[in-house]
Amino acid sequence: VEYSTPDSARHPGLSARTQPGATPSGARSGAPMDTLLRAASRTLYVLCQVIPGKCCTGWPHAGEALSLGSLYVFLQAVGILWCFLLPLCAVICTRIVTAVVESGYAGAGGAAPLLDRPVRAVAICYIYFCVVRVVWLFGRSMWTLAWEIYHDFPTTQHMLSRHVRRGAVG
């Protein structure tokens, strides 16, 4: 297979196969996937960079409105997470109570069936704890991120300004 190399003058030490922009001589450079990805990239650039930039420069207080919009989206995500966490906690409590009640009725020994496999019981409780903790930590991180976005990342600005001051002194 022969390769055409449009940039061969800038990179004389590279072989024809490793030249930037080298394509097989029979292949088209504007393949449908390339065209689709370029169109998607351009669309996202316009939607996420150009339009908000024009809005912020053209309208007074547009930056605050965009901040409130992003805060609203993140609070919706935290709300959805909360709607997941409540049933999860309800199911965990139900399973624990069911295990304790059934262990009392299983035999005359009270909680003997529950204590038959203590390692399994501890492992199950630990798994429940870990699931709730991961969901809680994710929700707390989303909440913090939402407020950081709304207030223009003050924690990051503080960390960077402290780093710059140390670099300037030392």
DSSP file with accessible surface (Angstrom, degrees, kcal/mol):
  #  RESIDUE AA STRUCTURE BP1 BP2  ACC     N-H-->O    O-->H-N    N-H-->O    O-->H-N    TCO  KAPPA ALPHA  PHI   PSI    X-CA   Y-CA   Z-CA
    1    1 A V              0   0  127      0, 0.0     2,-0.3     0, 0.0     0, 0.0   0.000 360.0 360.0 360.0 129.5    0.0    0.0    0.0
    2    2 A E        -     0   0  152     15,-0.0    23,-2.4    14,-0.0     2,-0.4  -0.720 360.0-149.4 -93.3 146.1    1.4    3.4   -1.0
    3    3 A Y  E     -A   24   0A  72     -2,-0.3     2,-0.4    21,-0.2    19,-0.1  -0.933   5.8-141.1-117.3 137.3    0.8    6.4    1.3
    4    4 A S  E     -A   23   0A  58     19,-2.0    19,-1.2    -2,-0.4    15,-0.0  -0.780  16.2-161.0 -91.6 140.0    0.5   10.0    0.2
    5    5 A T    >   +     0   0   39     -2,-0.4     3,-1.1    17,-0.2     4,-0.2  -0.847  17.3 176.8-127.3  98.1    2.3   12.4    2.6
    6    6 A P  T 3  S+     0   0   95      0, 0.0     3,-0.3     0, 0.0    -1,-0.1   0.786  85.2  48.6 -71.9 -21.8    1.2   16.0    2.3
    7    7 A D  T >> S+     0   0   41     13,-0.6     4,-1.2     1,-0.2     3,-0.7   0.109  72.4 116.9-103.7  23.7    3.5   17.1    5.2
    8    8 A S  T <4  +     0   0   58     -3,-1.1    -1,-0.2     1,-0.2     6,-0.1   0.799  69.7  60.4 -66.2 -25.1    6.7   15.3    4.0
    9    9 A A  T 34 S+     0   0   93     -3,-0.3    -1,-0.2     1,-0.2    -2,-0.1   0.873 106.8  45.8 -70.6 -32.1    8.5   18.6    3.6
   10   10 A R  T <4 S+     0   0  171     -3,-0.7    -1,-0.2     1,-0.2    -2,-0.2   0.751 120.7  37.5 -81.7 -24.5    8.2   19.4    7.3
   11   11 A H    ><  +     0   0   69     -4,-1.2     3,-1.1     1,-0.1    -1,-0.2  -0.589  63.5 159.5-126.6  73.1    9.1   16.0    8.6
   12   12 A P  T 3  S+     0   0  113      0, 0.0    -1,-0.1     0, 0.0    -2,-0.1   0.779  70.5  60.8 -71.4 -20.7   11.9   14.6    6.4
   13   13 A G  T 3  S+     0   0   81      2,-0.0     2,-0.2     0, 0.0    -5,-0.0   0.622  87.9  88.1 -82.6 -10.0   13.2   12.1    8.9
   14   14 A L  S <  S-     0   0   75     -3,-1.1     5,-0.1    -6,-0.1    -3,-0.1  -0.609  79.3-117.7 -90.5 148.8   10.0   10.1    9.1
   15   15 A S    >>  -     0   0   67     -2,-0.2     3,-0.6     1,-0.1     4,-0.6  -0.276  35.3 -99.8 -74.7 171.9    9.1    7.2    6.8
   16   16 A A  G >4 S+     0   0   53      1,-0.2     3,-0.5     2,-0.2    -1,-0.1   0.843 121.8  53.0 -64.0 -32.7    6.1    7.5    4.5
   17   17 A R  G 34 S+     0   0  151      1,-0.2    -1,-0.2   -12,-0.0     5,-0.1   0.774 111.0  45.3 -74.4 -27.1    3.9    5.4    6.9
   18   18 A T  G <4 S+     0   0   84     -3,-0.6    -1,-0.2     2,-0.1    -2,-0.2   0.383  82.2 120.2-100.0   4.8    4.6    7.5   10.0
   19   19 A Q  S X< S-     0   0   13     -4,-0.6     3,-1.7    -3,-0.5     2,-0.1  -0.440  74.7-104.6 -66.8 139.9    4.2   11.0    8.4
   20   20 A P  T 3  S+     0   0   53      0, 0.0   -13,-0.6     0, 0.0     3,-0.1  -0.466 106.8  16.6 -63.1 135.0    1.4   13.1   10.0
   21   21 A G  T 3  S+     0   0   52      1,-0.3     2,-0.3    -2,-0.1   -17,-0.1   0.546  87.3 153.7  81.2   6.1   -1.7   13.1    7.8
   22   22 A A    <   +     0   0   25     -3,-1.7    -1,-0.3   -17,-0.1   -17,-0.2  -0.517  17.1 177.7 -72.0 132.1   -0.5   10.1    5.7
   23   23 A T  E     -A    4   0A  43    -19,-1.2   -19,-2.0    -2,-0.3     6,-0.1  -0.950  38.7 -92.0-130.6 150.6   -3.4    8.2    4.2
   24   24 A P  E >   -A    3   0A  46      0, 0.0     3,-1.2     0, 0.0   -21,-0.2  -0.365  39.6-119.1 -58.8 145.9   -3.5    5.2    1.9
   25   25 A S  T 3  S+     0   0   83    -23,-2.4   -22,-0.1     1,-0.3    -3,-0.0   0.812 113.3  48.0 -62.8 -25.3   -3.6    6.3   -1.7
   26   26 A G  T 3  S+     0   0   74    -24,-0.3    -1,-0.3     2,-0.1     2,-0.2   0.635  96.2  90.4 -88.1 -13.2   -6.9    4.6   -2.3
   27   27 A A  S <  S-     0   0   50     -3,-1.2     2,-0.3     1,-0.0    -4,-0.1  -0.566  75.2-125.2 -88.1 149.1   -8.6    6.0    0.9
   28   28 A R        -     0   0  178     -2,-0.2     3,-0.4     1,-0.1    -2,-0.1  -0.705   8.9-143.9 -86.7 141.9  -10.5    9.3    1.0
   29   29 A S  S    S+     0   0   93     -2,-0.3     2,-0.7     1,-0.2    -1,-0.1   0.766  95.2  60.4 -77.4 -22.4   -9.4   11.8    3.7
   30   30 A G  S    S+     0   0   40      4,-0.1    -1,-0.2     3,-0.0    -2,-0.0  -0.449  75.7 173.9-101.9  58.8  -12.9   12.9    4.4
   31   31 A A     >  -     0   0   34     -2,-0.7     4,-2.3    -3,-0.4     5,-0.2  -0.243  45.5-107.8 -61.6 156.5  -14.4    9.6    5.5
   32   32 A P  H  > S+     0   0   92      0, 0.0     4,-2.6     0, 0.0     5,-0.2   0.874 119.5  51.8 -57.9 -37.3  -18.0    9.8    6.9
   33   33 A M  H  > S+     0   0  117      2,-0.2     4,-2.8     1,-0.2     5,-0.2   0.905 108.8  50.6 -68.0 -40.2  -16.9    9.2   10.5
   34   34 A D  H  > S+     0   0   67      2,-0.2     4,-2.6     1,-0.2     5,-0.2   0.931 112.2  47.7 -59.3 -45.6  -14.3   12.0   10.2
   35   35 A T  H  X S+     0   0   81     -4,-2.3     4,-2.4     2,-0.2    -2,-0.2   0.922 112.8  48.5 -63.0 -43.0  -17.0   14.3    8.9
   36   36 A L  H  X S+     0   0  110     -4,-2.6     4,-2.6    -5,-0.2    -2,-0.2   0.925 112.8  47.3 -64.0 -44.8  -19.4   13.3   11.6
   37   37 A L  H  X S+     0   0  103     -4,-2.8     4,-2.6     2,-0.2    -1,-0.2   0.894 112.2  49.8 -66.0 -38.7  -16.9   13.8   14.4
   38   38 A R  H  X S+     0   0  178     -4,-2.6     4,-2.5    -5,-0.2    -1,-0.2   0.916 112.0  48.3 -65.7 -40.4  -15.8   17.2   13.0
   39   39 A A  H  X S+     0   0   50     -4,-2.4     4,-2.6    -5,-0.2    -2,-0.2   0.928 113.3  47.1 -66.3 -41.6  -19.5   18.3   12.8
   40   40 A A  H  X S+     0   0   46     -4,-2.6     4,-2.6     2,-0.2     5,-0.2   0.915 112.7  50.0 -65.5 -41.0  -20.2   17.1   16.3
   41   41 A S  H  X S+     0   0   79     -4,-2.6     4,-2.2    -5,-0.2    -2,-0.2   0.929 112.7  46.0 -62.7 -44.8  -17.0   18.8   17.6
   42   42 A R  H  X S+     0   0  155     -4,-2.5     4,-2.4     2,-0.2    -2,-0.2   0.912 112.4  51.0 -66.2 -40.3  -17.9   22.1   15.9
   43   43 A T  H  X S+     0   0   78     -4,-2.6     4,-2.7     1,-0.2    -2,-0.2   0.933 111.9  46.3 -63.2 -46.5  -21.5   21.9   17.2
   44   44 A L  H  X S+     0   0  106     -4,-2.6     4,-2.7     2,-0.2     5,-0.3   0.884 111.0  53.3 -64.4 -36.9  -20.4   21.3   20.8
   45   45 A Y  H  X>S+     0   0  116     -4,-2.2     4,-2.2    -5,-0.2     5,-1.6   0.937 112.0  44.6 -62.4 -44.4  -17.8   24.1   20.5
   46   46 A V  I  <>S+     0   0   47     -4,-2.4     5,-2.6     3,-0.2    -2,-0.2   0.936 117.8  44.2 -66.1 -44.4  -20.5   26.5   19.4
   47   47 A L  I  <5S+     0   0  100     -4,-2.7    -2,-0.2    -5,-0.2    -1,-0.2   0.869 124.7  31.7 -68.8 -37.5  -23.0   25.4   22.0
   48   48 A C  I  <5S+     0   0   81     -4,-2.7    -1,-0.2    -5,-0.2    -2,-0.2   0.647 134.5  17.9 -99.2 -16.9  -20.6   25.3   24.9
   49   49 A Q  I  X5S+     0   0  119     -4,-2.2     4,-1.6    -5,-0.3    -3,-0.2   0.743 122.8  41.1-118.7 -53.3  -18.1   28.1   24.1
   50   50 A V  I  ><S+     0   0   49     -5,-1.6     4,-2.7     2,-0.2     5,-0.2   0.962 115.9  44.6 -70.6 -52.4  -19.3   30.6   21.6
   51   51 A I  H  ><S+     0   0   79     -5,-2.6     4,-2.6     1,-0.2     5,-0.2   0.944 116.5  45.0 -63.6 -48.7  -23.0   31.0   22.6
   52   52 A P  H  > S+     0   0   36      0, 0.0     4,-2.6     0, 0.0    -1,-0.2   0.902 113.6  52.5 -62.4 -34.4  -22.2   31.3   26.4
   53   53 A G  H  X S+     0   0   35     -4,-1.6     4,-1.8     2,-0.2    -2,-0.2   0.929 111.3  45.1 -64.3 -43.5  -19.3   33.7   25.6
   54   54 A K  H  X S+     0   0  144     -4,-2.7     4,-2.2     1,-0.2     5,-0.2   0.898 113.4  51.2 -65.5 -40.1  -21.5   35.9   23.5
   55   55 A C  H  X S+     0   0   29     -4,-2.6     4,-2.3    -5,-0.2     7,-0.2   0.912 110.0  49.0 -63.4 -42.4  -24.3   35.8   26.1
   56   56 A C  H  < S+     0   0   61     -4,-2.6     6,-0.3     1,-0.2     7,-0.2   0.838 117.1  40.8 -69.1 -32.3  -21.9   36.8   28.9
   57   57 A T  H  < S+     0   0  120     -4,-1.8    -1,-0.2    -5,-0.2    -2,-0.2   0.796 120.7  42.5 -84.9 -26.8  -20.4   39.7   27.0
   58   58 A G  H  < S+     0   0   54     -4,-2.2    -2,-0.2    -5,-0.2    -3,-0.2   0.793 110.9  50.2 -91.5 -29.1  -23.7   40.9   25.5
   59   59 A W  S >< S-     0   0  174     -4,-2.3     3,-1.3    -5,-0.2     4,-0.3  -0.910  82.6-118.5-116.0 136.8  -26.1   40.7   28.5
   60   60 A P  T 3  S+     0   0  112      0, 0.0    -3,-0.1     0, 0.0    -2,-0.0  -0.479  97.6   7.5 -70.0 140.2  -25.6   42.1   31.9
   61   61 A H  T 3> S+     0   0  146     -2,-0.2     4,-1.5    -5,-0.1     5,-0.1   0.663  85.4 130.0  64.3  20.9  -25.6   39.4   34.7
   62   62 A A  H <>  +     0   0   10     -3,-1.3     4,-2.6    -6,-0.3     5,-0.2   0.850  68.0  59.2 -71.1 -31.5  -25.7   36.6   32.1
   63   63 A G  H  > S+     0   0   29     -4,-0.3     4,-2.2    -7,-0.2    -1,-0.2   0.912 105.5  48.1 -61.7 -41.5  -22.8   34.9   33.9
   64   64 A E  H  > S+     0   0  108      2,-0.2     4,-2.5     1,-0.2    -1,-0.2   0.892 110.7  51.4 -65.9 -38.5  -24.8   34.7   37.1
   65   65 A A  H  X S+     0   0   63     -4,-1.5     4,-2.2     2,-0.2    -2,-0.2   0.920 110.6  47.9 -65.2 -41.0  -27.8   33.2   35.2
   66   66 A L  H  X S+     0   0   82     -4,-2.6     4,-2.4     2,-0.2    -2,-0.2   0.886 110.9  52.3 -66.4 -36.6  -25.6   30.6   33.6
   67   67 A S  H  X S+     0   0   32     -4,-2.2     4,-2.4     2,-0.2    -2,-0.2   0.917 109.6  48.4 -63.9 -42.7  -24.1   29.8   37.0
   68   68 A L  H  X S+     0   0   91     -4,-2.5     4,-2.5     2,-0.2    -2,-0.2   0.888 109.9  53.3 -64.3 -37.0  -27.6   29.4   38.5
   69   69 A G  H  X S+     0   0   37     -4,-2.2     4,-2.1     2,-0.2    -2,-0.2   0.930 111.0  44.7 -63.3 -44.0  -28.5   27.1   35.5
   70   70 A S  H  X S+     0   0   35     -4,-2.4     4,-2.4     2,-0.2    -2,-0.2   0.892 112.2  52.9 -68.7 -36.0  -25.5   24.9   36.1
   71   71 A L  H  X S+     0   0   13     -4,-2.4     4,-2.6     2,-0.2    -2,-0.2   0.922 107.9  51.9 -62.4 -40.9  -26.3   24.9   39.9
   72   72 A Y  H  X S+     0   0  146     -4,-2.5     4,-2.1     2,-0.2    -2,-0.2   0.923 109.0  50.0 -60.9 -43.3  -29.8   23.8   39.1
   73   73 A V  H  X S+     0   0   93     -4,-2.1     4,-1.8     1,-0.2    -1,-0.2   0.932 112.6  46.4 -63.4 -43.8  -28.6   20.9   36.9
   74   74 A F  H  X S+     0   0   44     -4,-2.4     4,-2.3     1,-0.2    -1,-0.2   0.890 110.3  52.9 -67.8 -36.4  -26.2   19.7   39.7
   75   75 A L  H  X S+     0   0   59     -4,-2.6     4,-2.4     1,-0.2    -1,-0.2   0.861 106.3  54.1 -66.9 -32.7  -28.9   20.0   42.3
   76   76 A Q  H  X S+     0   0   92     -4,-2.1     4,-2.4     2,-0.2    -1,-0.2   0.907 107.7  50.4 -63.0 -40.9  -31.1   17.8   40.1
   77   77 A A  H  X S+     0   0   37     -4,-1.8     4,-2.2     2,-0.2    -2,-0.2   0.913 110.7  48.6 -63.6 -41.0  -28.4   15.2   40.0
   78   78 A V  H  X S+     0   0   31     -4,-2.3     4,-2.4     2,-0.2    -2,-0.2   0.903 110.4  52.3 -65.7 -38.2  -28.1   15.3   43.8
   79   79 A G  H  X S+     0   0   33     -4,-2.4     4,-2.3     2,-0.2    -2,-0.2   0.907 108.9  48.8 -63.4 -42.0  -31.9   15.0   44.0
   80   80 A I  H  X S+     0   0  121     -4,-2.4     4,-1.0     2,-0.2    -1,-0.2   0.908 111.0  51.0 -63.9 -39.5  -31.9   11.9   41.8
   81   81 A L  H  X S+     0   0   31     -4,-2.2     4,-2.3     1,-0.2     3,-0.5   0.908 108.8  51.3 -63.3 -40.8  -29.1   10.5   44.0
   82   82 A W  H  X S+     0   0  134     -4,-2.4     4,-2.3     1,-0.2    -2,-0.2   0.899 106.0  54.9 -62.6 -40.9  -31.2   11.2   47.1
   83   83 A C  H  < S+     0   0   87     -4,-2.3    -1,-0.2     1,-0.2    -2,-0.2   0.732 111.7  45.3 -65.8 -21.7  -34.1    9.3   45.4
   84   84 A F  H  X S+     0   0  111     -4,-1.0     4,-1.5    -3,-0.5    -2,-0.2   0.826 111.1  52.6 -84.0 -37.4  -31.8    6.4   45.0
   85   85 A L  H  X S+     0   0   15     -4,-2.3     4,-2.6     2,-0.2     5,-0.2   0.882 102.4  57.0 -70.7 -38.6  -30.4    6.5   48.5
   86   86 A L  H  X S+     0   0   86     -4,-2.3     4,-2.3     1,-0.2    -1,-0.2   0.954 110.3  41.7 -62.4 -51.2  -33.7    6.5   50.4
   87   87 A P  H  > S+     0   0   73      0, 0.0     4,-2.6     0, 0.0    -1,-0.2   0.889 113.1  56.3 -63.5 -32.9  -35.0    3.2   48.9
   88   88 A L  H  X S+     0   0   36     -4,-1.5     4,-2.4     1,-0.2    -2,-0.2   0.946 109.4  44.5 -61.8 -46.9  -31.6    1.7   49.3
   89   89 A C  H  X S+     0   0   47     -4,-2.6     4,-2.6     1,-0.2    -1,-0.2   0.891 112.3  53.3 -64.5 -38.2  -31.5    2.5   53.1
   90   90 A A  H  X S+     0   0   54     -4,-2.3     4,-2.4    -5,-0.2    -2,-0.2   0.922 110.3  46.7 -63.2 -42.5  -35.1    1.2   53.4
   91   91 A V  H  X S+     0   0   71     -4,-2.6     4,-2.6     2,-0.2    -2,-0.2   0.918 112.1  50.3 -66.4 -41.7  -34.2   -2.1   51.8
   92   92 A I  H  X S+     0   0   17     -4,-2.4     4,-2.3    -5,-0.2    -2,-0.2   0.942 112.0  47.2 -62.8 -45.7  -31.1   -2.4   53.9
   93   93 A C  H  X S+     0   0   78     -4,-2.6     4,-2.7     1,-0.2     5,-0.3   0.917 111.9  51.2 -61.7 -41.7  -33.1   -1.8   57.1
   94   94 A T  H  X S+     0   0   88     -4,-2.4     4,-2.6     1,-0.2    -1,-0.2   0.923 110.9  47.7 -62.2 -43.1  -35.8   -4.2   56.1
   95   95 A R  H  X S+     0   0  148     -4,-2.6     4,-2.3     2,-0.2    -1,-0.2   0.898 112.6  48.4 -66.6 -39.5  -33.2   -6.9   55.4
   96   96 A I  H  X S+     0   0   74     -4,-2.3     4,-2.3    -5,-0.2    -2,-0.2   0.947 114.0  45.7 -66.7 -45.6  -31.5   -6.4   58.7
   97   97 A V  H  X S+     0   0   87     -4,-2.7     4,-2.9     1,-0.2     5,-0.3   0.920 112.7  51.4 -63.7 -41.3  -34.7   -6.4   60.7
   98   98 A T  H  X S+     0   0   60     -4,-2.6     4,-2.7    -5,-0.3     5,-0.3   0.922 109.9  49.6 -61.7 -42.0  -35.9   -9.5   58.8
   99   99 A A  H  X S+     0   0   41     -4,-2.3     4,-1.6    -5,-0.2    -1,-0.2   0.915 113.6  45.7 -64.8 -40.2  -32.7  -11.4   59.5
  100  100 A V  H  X S+     0   0   79     -4,-2.3     4,-1.4     2,-0.2    -2,-0.2   0.934 115.2  46.1 -69.4 -44.3  -32.9  -10.5   63.2
  101  101 A V  H  X S+     0   0   73     -4,-2.9     4,-1.4     1,-0.2     3,-0.3   0.934 113.9  47.8 -65.6 -44.6  -36.6  -11.4   63.5
  102  102 A E  H  X S+     0   0  126     -4,-2.7     4,-1.2    -5,-0.3    -1,-0.2   0.843 106.9  57.4 -66.7 -31.0  -36.2  -14.7   61.6
  103  103 A S  H  X S+     0   0    7     -4,-1.6     4,-0.6    -5,-0.3     9,-0.3   0.860 105.2  51.7 -69.1 -30.1  -33.2  -15.7   63.7
  104  104 A G  H  < S+     0   0   37     -4,-1.4     6,-0.3    -3,-0.3     3,-0.2   0.855 113.7  42.7 -72.3 -33.4  -35.3  -15.4   66.8
  105  105 A Y  H  < S+     0   0  195     -4,-1.4    -1,-0.2     1,-0.2    -2,-0.2   0.635  96.3  79.1 -86.8 -12.7  -38.0  -17.6   65.5
  106  106 A A  H  < S-     0   0   67     -4,-1.2     2,-0.3     4,-0.3    -1,-0.2   0.859 107.4 -14.6 -69.0 -34.9  -35.7  -20.2   64.0
  107  107 A G    ><  -     0   0   39     -4,-0.6     3,-1.0     3,-0.4    -1,-0.1  -0.948  69.9 -93.4-157.0 178.8  -34.9  -22.0   67.2
  108  108 A A  T 3  S+     0   0  115     -2,-0.3     3,-0.1     1,-0.2    -1,-0.0   0.691 107.4  78.5 -74.8 -16.4  -35.0  -21.9   70.9
  109  109 A G  T 3  S-     0   0   60      1,-0.2     2,-0.8    -6,-0.1    -1,-0.2   0.353  91.0-139.1 -77.7   7.6  -31.5  -20.5   71.0
  110  110 A G  S <  S+     0   0   33     -3,-1.0    -3,-0.4    -6,-0.3    -4,-0.3  -0.589  82.4   9.6  76.8-109.0  -32.6  -16.9   70.1
  111  111 A A  S  > S+     0   0   42     -2,-0.8     4,-1.9     1,-0.2    -1,-0.2   0.074  91.9 119.2 -94.8  23.6  -30.1  -15.5   67.7
  112  112 A A  H  > S+     0   0   43     -9,-0.3     4,-0.7     1,-0.2    -1,-0.2   0.914  72.0  50.4 -59.8 -45.8  -28.3  -18.7   67.1
  113  113 A P  H >> S+     0   0   50      0, 0.0     3,-0.6     0, 0.0     4,-0.5   0.881 111.1  50.8 -63.0 -32.2  -28.9  -19.0   63.3
  114  114 A L  H 34 S+     0   0   59      1,-0.2     3,-0.5    -4,-0.2    -2,-0.2   0.879 113.6  44.5 -68.3 -35.7  -27.8  -15.4   62.9
  115  115 A L  H 3< S+     0   0  118     -4,-1.9    -1,-0.2     1,-0.2    -3,-0.1   0.433  89.3  87.9 -89.1  -1.2  -24.6  -16.2   64.8
  116  116 A D  H << S+     0   0  121     -4,-0.7    -1,-0.2    -3,-0.6    -2,-0.2   0.895 104.3  25.6 -60.7 -39.9  -24.0  -19.5   63.0
  117  117 A R  S  X S+     0   0  153     -4,-0.5     4,-2.0    -3,-0.5    -1,-0.3  -0.687  72.0 163.5-124.3  76.6  -22.1  -17.6   60.3
  118  118 A P  H  > S+     0   0   69      0, 0.0     4,-2.7     0, 0.0     5,-0.2   0.857  75.4  56.0 -67.5 -32.4  -20.7  -14.4   61.9
  119  119 A V  H  > S+     0   0  120      2,-0.2     4,-2.6     1,-0.2     5,-0.2   0.928 108.6  48.1 -65.9 -39.8  -18.2  -13.7   59.2
  120  120 A R  H  > S+     0   0  136      2,-0.2     4,-2.6     1,-0.2     5,-0.2   0.922 111.7  49.9 -65.5 -41.5  -20.9  -13.8   56.6
  121  121 A A  H  X S+     0   0   29     -4,-2.0     4,-2.4     2,-0.2    -2,-0.2   0.925 112.8  46.2 -63.8 -43.6  -23.1  -11.4   58.7
  122  122 A V  H  X S+     0   0  102     -4,-2.7     4,-2.6     2,-0.2    -1,-0.2   0.916 112.4  51.2 -65.4 -40.6  -20.2   -9.0   59.2
  123  123 A A  H  X S+     0   0   47     -4,-2.6     4,-2.5    -5,-0.2    -2,-0.2   0.920 110.5  48.3 -63.9 -42.5  -19.3   -9.1   55.5
  124  124 A I  H  X S+     0   0   50     -4,-2.6     4,-2.5     2,-0.2    -1,-0.2   0.936 112.7  48.0 -64.6 -43.9  -22.9   -8.4   54.5
  125  125 A C  H  X S+     0   0   69     -4,-2.4     4,-2.5     1,-0.2    -1,-0.2   0.902 111.7  50.8 -63.1 -38.9  -23.2   -5.5   57.0
  126  126 A Y  H  X S+     0   0  150     -4,-2.6     4,-2.7     2,-0.2    -1,-0.2   0.908 109.2  50.3 -65.7 -40.1  -19.8   -4.1   55.7
  127  127 A I  H  X S+     0   0  100     -4,-2.5     4,-2.5     2,-0.2    -2,-0.2   0.937 111.2  48.9 -63.4 -43.6  -21.1   -4.3   52.1
  128  128 A Y  H  X S+     0   0   47     -4,-2.5     4,-2.2     1,-0.2     5,-0.2   0.929 112.2  49.0 -59.7 -45.4  -24.2   -2.5   53.0
  129  129 A F  H  X S+     0   0  118     -4,-2.5     4,-2.6     1,-0.2    -2,-0.2   0.923 111.1  49.8 -60.0 -44.3  -22.1    0.2   54.8
  130  130 A C  H  X S+     0   0   39     -4,-2.7     4,-2.7     2,-0.2     5,-0.2   0.899 109.6  50.5 -64.5 -41.2  -19.8    0.5   51.8
  131  131 A V  H  X S+     0   0   58     -4,-2.5     4,-2.3     2,-0.2     5,-0.2   0.950 113.6  44.7 -62.7 -47.0  -22.6    1.0   49.3
  132  132 A V  H  X S+     0   0   40     -4,-2.2     4,-2.7    -5,-0.2    -2,-0.2   0.918 114.0  50.7 -64.0 -40.2  -24.3    3.6   51.4
  133  133 A R  H  X S+     0   0  127     -4,-2.6     4,-3.0    -5,-0.2     5,-0.2   0.913 109.5  49.4 -65.9 -42.0  -20.9    5.4   52.0
  134  134 A V  H  X S+     0   0   97     -4,-2.7     4,-2.5     2,-0.2     5,-0.2   0.938 113.3  46.6 -63.4 -43.2  -20.0    5.4   48.3
  135  135 A V  H  X S+     0   0   17     -4,-2.3     4,-2.5    -5,-0.2    -2,-0.2   0.932 113.9  49.0 -64.2 -41.6  -23.4    6.9   47.5
  136  136 A W  H  X S+     0   0  137     -4,-2.7     4,-2.6    -5,-0.2    -2,-0.2   0.931 112.0  47.7 -63.0 -45.9  -23.1    9.4   50.3
  137  137 A L  H  X S+     0   0   50     -4,-3.0     4,-2.4     2,-0.2    -1,-0.2   0.895 111.8  50.4 -64.4 -38.8  -19.5   10.5   49.2
  138  138 A F  H  X S+     0   0  113     -4,-2.5     4,-2.4    -5,-0.2    -1,-0.2   0.930 111.7  48.0 -64.1 -43.6  -20.6   10.8   45.6
  139  139 A G  H  X S+     0   0   11     -4,-2.5     4,-2.4     2,-0.2    -2,-0.2   0.916 111.7  49.5 -63.4 -41.9  -23.6   13.0   46.6
  140  140 A R  H  X S+     0   0  139     -4,-2.6     4,-2.6     1,-0.2    -1,-0.2   0.912 111.1  50.0 -64.7 -38.9  -21.4   15.2   48.9
  141  141 A S  H  X S+     0   0   71     -4,-2.4     4,-2.7     2,-0.2    -2,-0.2   0.905 110.3  50.0 -65.9 -39.9  -18.9   15.6   46.0
  142  142 A M  H  X S+     0   0   29     -4,-2.4     4,-2.4     2,-0.2    -2,-0.2   0.910 111.0  49.6 -64.1 -41.0  -21.7   16.6   43.6
  143  143 A W  H  X S+     0   0  116     -4,-2.4     4,-2.1     2,-0.2    -2,-0.2   0.941 112.9  46.4 -62.6 -46.5  -22.9   19.1   46.2
  144  144 A T  H  X S+     0   0   72     -4,-2.6     4,-2.5     1,-0.2    -2,-0.2   0.919 112.4  50.4 -62.9 -43.7  -19.5   20.6   46.6
  145  145 A L  H  X S+     0   0   73     -4,-2.7     4,-2.6     1,-0.2     5,-0.2   0.903 107.9  53.6 -62.8 -39.3  -18.9   20.7   42.9
  146  146 A A  H  X S+     0   0    0     -4,-2.4     4,-2.3     1,-0.2    -1,-0.2   0.939 112.0  43.7 -62.0 -45.1  -22.2   22.5   42.3
  147  147 A W  H  X S+     0   0   87     -4,-2.1     4,-2.1     2,-0.2    -1,-0.2   0.866 111.9  53.8 -70.2 -33.4  -21.3   25.2   44.8
  148  148 A E  H  <>S+     0   0   32     -4,-2.5     5,-3.9    -5,-0.2    -1,-0.2   0.920 110.6  46.9 -64.6 -41.2  -17.8   25.5   43.5
  149  149 A I  H ><5S+     0   0   39     -4,-2.6     3,-1.4     3,-0.2    -2,-0.2   0.931 111.7  51.0 -64.7 -43.1  -19.2   26.0   40.0
  150  150 A Y  H 3<5S+     0   0   76     -4,-2.3    -2,-0.2     1,-0.3    -1,-0.2   0.881 114.9  41.9 -63.5 -37.7  -21.7   28.6   41.2
  151  151 A H  T 3<5S-     0   0  103     -4,-2.1    -1,-0.3    -5,-0.1    -2,-0.2   0.163 120.0-104.3 -98.4  18.6  -19.1   30.6   43.1
  152  152 A D  T < 5 -     0   0  108     -3,-1.4    -3,-0.2     1,-0.2     5,-0.1   0.901  68.5 -64.4  63.1  43.0  -16.4   30.4   40.3
  153  153 A F     >< +     0   0   81     -5,-3.9     4,-2.2    -8,-0.1     5,-0.2   0.910  66.7 174.7  53.6  61.3  -14.2   27.8   42.0
  154  154 A P  H  > S+     0   0   56      0, 0.0     4,-2.5     0, 0.0     5,-0.2   0.874  76.7  54.7 -66.3 -34.4  -13.0   29.7   45.1
  155  155 A T  H  > S+     0   0   74      2,-0.2     4,-2.5     1,-0.2     5,-0.2   0.933 110.1  46.1 -65.0 -42.9  -11.2   26.7   46.6
  156  156 A T  H  > S+     0   0   58      2,-0.2     4,-2.8     1,-0.2     5,-0.2   0.920 112.2  51.1 -65.5 -41.2   -9.2   26.2   43.4
  157  157 A Q  H  X S+     0   0  104     -4,-2.2     4,-2.7     1,-0.2     5,-0.2   0.919 110.9  49.0 -62.1 -40.7   -8.4   29.9   43.2
  158  158 A H  H  X S+     0   0  101     -4,-2.5     4,-2.2     2,-0.2    -2,-0.2   0.929 112.4  47.4 -65.3 -43.7   -7.2   29.9   46.8
  159  159 A M  H  X S+     0   0   94     -4,-2.5     4,-2.0     1,-0.2    -2,-0.2   0.919 114.9  46.1 -64.7 -42.1   -5.0   26.8   46.3
  160  160 A L  H  X S+     0   0  103     -4,-2.8     4,-2.5     2,-0.2    -2,-0.2   0.902 111.6  50.5 -69.0 -39.3   -3.5   28.2   43.1
  161  161 A S  H  X S+     0   0   50     -4,-2.7     4,-2.3    -5,-0.2    -1,-0.2   0.902 110.8  49.6 -67.3 -36.2   -2.9   31.7   44.6
  162  162 A R  H  X S+     0   0   96     -4,-2.2     4,-2.1    -5,-0.2    -1,-0.2   0.920 111.7  49.2 -65.7 -39.8   -1.1   30.1   47.6
  163  163 A H  H  X S+     0   0  131     -4,-2.0     4,-2.2     1,-0.2    -2,-0.2   0.906 110.9  49.6 -65.6 -40.0    1.0   28.0   45.2
  164  164 A V  H  X S+     0   0   97     -4,-2.5     4,-2.2     2,-0.2    -2,-0.2   0.916 109.7  51.5 -66.8 -40.7    1.9   31.1   43.1
  165  165 A R  H  X S+     0   0  142     -4,-2.3     4,-1.9     1,-0.2     5,-0.2   0.923 110.9  47.8 -62.8 -41.7    2.9   33.0   46.3
  166  166 A R  H  X S+     0   0  168     -4,-2.1     4,-2.4     1,-0.2    -1,-0.2   0.908 112.2  49.9 -64.9 -39.9    5.2   30.2   47.4
  167  167 A G  H  < S+     0   0   56     -4,-2.2    -1,-0.2     1,-0.2    -2,-0.2   0.870 110.9  49.1 -67.0 -35.5    6.8   29.9   44.0
  168  168 A A  H  < S+     0   0   86     -4,-2.2    -1,-0.2    -5,-0.2    -2,-0.2   0.877 115.3  43.5 -72.9 -33.9    7.4   33.7   43.9
  169  169 A V  H  <        0   0  131     -4,-1.9    -2,-0.2    -5,-0.2    -1,-0.2   0.925 360.0 360.0 -76.3 -44.7    9.0   33.8   47.3
  170  170 A G     <        0   0   97     -4,-2.4    -3,-0.2    -5,-0.2    -2,-0.1   0.705 360.0 360.0 -87.0 360.0   11.1   30.6   46.9
